[in-house]
């Protein structure tokens, strides 16, 4: 299936040291891409693990540390990708945080940090990527949103998180429209409940069984199940898709 191949593509993945971002980065390499891996310095061990698994596939990997809330970190990282791997053609913006607090008690700083990382971080990432992709009129950007951007998770006190993800979905559509006539596609993936370190948070430990019960397919997603959607949106297989929010939730939002 040549349509889904990413041979000769250079990809950049944020949040690549853990969870969904790590698995998608490896999946892009499985499809043939060389991959630059960006995460916080605190995730250096995870980045090294991701890079090792990509190199074992015979693909090139570049690890880069920084913070998606810092435009300068992203600009430096994209420069490093172009200098060390080649022209950036695919980006997956996956870095994100989650936590829970009742809205009436939510400190403004916690609200702001969630918006800064999950929404502004995706905007700044896409901006840095587009600055090199737009002049070449070639590129595919995939933003990782969440089904929480479309629905409110029963029992989870995370108005700040849900709002940030709703913002990512509309940001994706807005950027897709701004850049559609310059060869750049922008799409989102909205995962449902997925088995990653994020769901090992103490506040959701008790809820994992409820997540499984409430998901029509009767279980949580594995990170492997995000690879197909990401490769699809990154590759020529989705060449007429832009502004799409691809919901990968085991049917959750239908109920
Ligand atoms: P994860 O395992 O915690 O991975 C997120 C990665 O992003 C971590 O390596 C984290 O680093 C990094 N990160 C956090 N803040 C950052 C920043 N400011 N700059 C750069 N990197 C940063 O989480 P995940 O479950 O894979 O989630 C990945 C994405 O999928 C998130 O956007 C999340 O909202 C979304 N999502 C997850 C689920 C789910 O059920 N897991 C469902 C829907 C959507 P540290 O570990 O060092 O903080």
Boltz pocket constraint, residues with backbone or C-beta under 6 A from the ligand:
constraints:
  - pocket:
      binder: B
      contacts: [[A, 14], [A, 15], [A, 16], [A, 17], [A, 18], [A, 19], [A, 20], [A, 21], [A, 38], [A, 39], [A, 40], [A, 42], [A, 43], [A, 46], [A, 66], [A, 67], [A, 68], [A, 69], [A, 93], [A, 94], [A, 95], [A, 96], [A, 97], [A, 98], [A, 117], [A, 121], [A, 144], [A, 145], [A, 146], [A, 147], [A, 190], [A, 191], [A, 192], [A, 193], [A, 194], [A, 195], [A, 196], [A, 197], [A, 198], [A, 199]]
      max_distance: 6.0
